[in-house]
Amino acid sequence: MITLQDTKIFIQNFKEHESLNKKLSKEIIEARKNDLLVLPHSNKNCWRSTYKYKCEEELLKPINLVLAEYTNYYFKKNDMTCKILYWTNINGFGGGNLFHTHYRADCDLSGVYYIQGENTGSIKFATHEQMYFMIPPHMPHAKMIEHEPKDGDIILFPSYLLHEVTVNTSGQKRITVGFNVKFDLQPTSK
């Protein structure tokens, strides 16, 4: 057996999410009220901002936890640093994100941290073969992967992976922090 491609999606729930989410929510409400660093060309019913949080160090804890799991799995012997860029997403009723990748963002991995995500819709992942129904339905890997998030979930995946966020049909806002990771791989020390 030969593996042609190994695409793993790493999902964890950050145990200390309640206190982090309270701090983030407070800052997000303030940033939105003052329209701080708003990203243009957002999707319908979606507010996005590149505002850097005062509690950024705490936000990086869950991101670094899932990154450590990824790097331990794939790069056990490499010393590496990475650059993390993040932004805020608020999807109101009817807001979602169509299938897309972060391929052109010059990053290796992408992810999302859920501040308020329960019952606001799922995130779906697909390969091109799944997207265009090229795999017969009775074969392995024919179905897309779908995850119903809980508050505090953090998901990490390759930036080339197609993903969508389904339309929010709930009465609450979906609040997330999206992020991209770019590795700076160093030669392995002997």
Residue pairs with C-beta under 8 A, 6 or more apart in sequence:
7 127
7 157
7 158
7 161
8 73
9 125
9 145
9 147
9 155
9 156
9 157
9 161
10 66
10 69
10 70
10 155
10 156
10 157
11 66
11 147
11 153
11 154
11 155
11 156
12 62
12 65
12 66
12 69
12 153
12 154
13 150
13 152
13 153
13 154
14 20
14 61
14 62
14 65
14 113
14 152
14 153
14 154
15 152
16 61
17 62
17 151
17 152
18 151
18 152
20 55
20 58
20 59
20 61
20 62
20 152
21 115
21 116
21 151
21 152
23 53
23 55
23 58
24 53
24 55
24 59
24 115
24 175
24 177
25 115
25 116
25 175
27 51
27 53
27 54
27 55
28 49
28 51
28 88
28 90
28 115
28 175
30 36
31 37
31 49
31 51
31 88
32 47
32 49
32 90
36 49
36 51
37 49
37 50
37 51
38 47
38 48
38 49
39 48
39 49
39 50
39 87
42 48
43 91
43 95
43 96
43 97
43 98
44 94
44 95
45 91
45 92
45 93
45 94
45 95
45 168
46 89
46 90
46 91
46 92
46 95
46 96
46 97
47 88
47 89
47 90
47 92
48 87
48 88
48 89
48 90
49 87
49 88
50 86
50 87
50 88
51 88
53 59
59 86
59 113
59 177
60 84
62 113
62 152
62 154
63 84
63 86
63 111
63 113
63 154
63 179
65 154
66 111
66 154
66 155
66 156
67 82
67 109
67 156
67 181
69 156
70 109
70 156
71 78
71 80
75 185
77 188
78 185
78 186
78 188
79 186
79 188
79 189
80 183
80 184
80 185
80 186
81 183
81 184
81 186
82 108
82 181
82 182
82 183
82 184
83 181
83 182
83 184
84 179
84 180
84 181
85 107
85 179
85 180
85 182
86 177
86 178
86 179
86 180
87 177
87 178
87 179
88 175
88 176
88 177
88 178
89 97
89 174
89 175
89 176
89 177
89 178
90 173
90 174
90 175
91 97
91 120
91 121
91 165
91 168
91 173
91 174
91 176
92 168
92 173
93 168
93 169
93 170
93 171
94 167
94 168
94 169
95 167
95 168
95 174
96 121
96 164
96 165
96 166
96 167
96 168
97 164
97 165
98 164
99 124
99 126
99 131
99 162
99 163
99 164
100 162
100 163
100 164
101 159
101 160
101 161
101 162
101 163
102 110
102 159
102 160
102 180
103 159
103 160
105 159
105 180
106 182
107 159
107 180
107 181
107 182
108 158
108 159
108 181
108 182
108 183
109 156
109 157
109 158
109 159
109 180
109 181
109 183
110 156
110 157
110 158
110 159
110 161
110 163
110 178
110 179
110 180
110 181
111 154
111 155
111 156
111 157
111 178
111 179
111 180
111 181
112 123
112 154
112 155
112 176
112 177
112 178
112 179
113 153
113 154
113 176
113 177
113 179
114 149
114 150
114 151
114 152
114 153
114 154
114 175
114 176
115 151
115 175
115 176
115 177
116 151
116 172
116 173
116 174
116 175
117 149
117 150
117 151
117 153
117 174
117 175
117 176
118 149
118 150
118 151
119 170
119 172
120 149
120 168
120 170
120 172
120 173
120 174
121 165
121 166
121 167
121 168
121 169
121 170
121 174
122 146
122 147
122 148
122 149
122 165
122 166
123 146
123 147
123 149
123 155
123 163
123 164
123 165
123 166
124 144
124 145
124 146
124 147
124 163
124 164
124 165
124 166
125 144
125 145
125 146
125 147
125 157
125 161
125 162
125 163
126 144
126 145
126 161
126 162
126 163
126 164
127 141
127 161
127 162
128 134
128 162
129 135
129 141
130 141
130 142
130 143
130 144
131 144
131 162
135 141
135 142
136 142
137 143
147 153
147 155
149 155
156 181
157 163
159 180
165 174
168 174
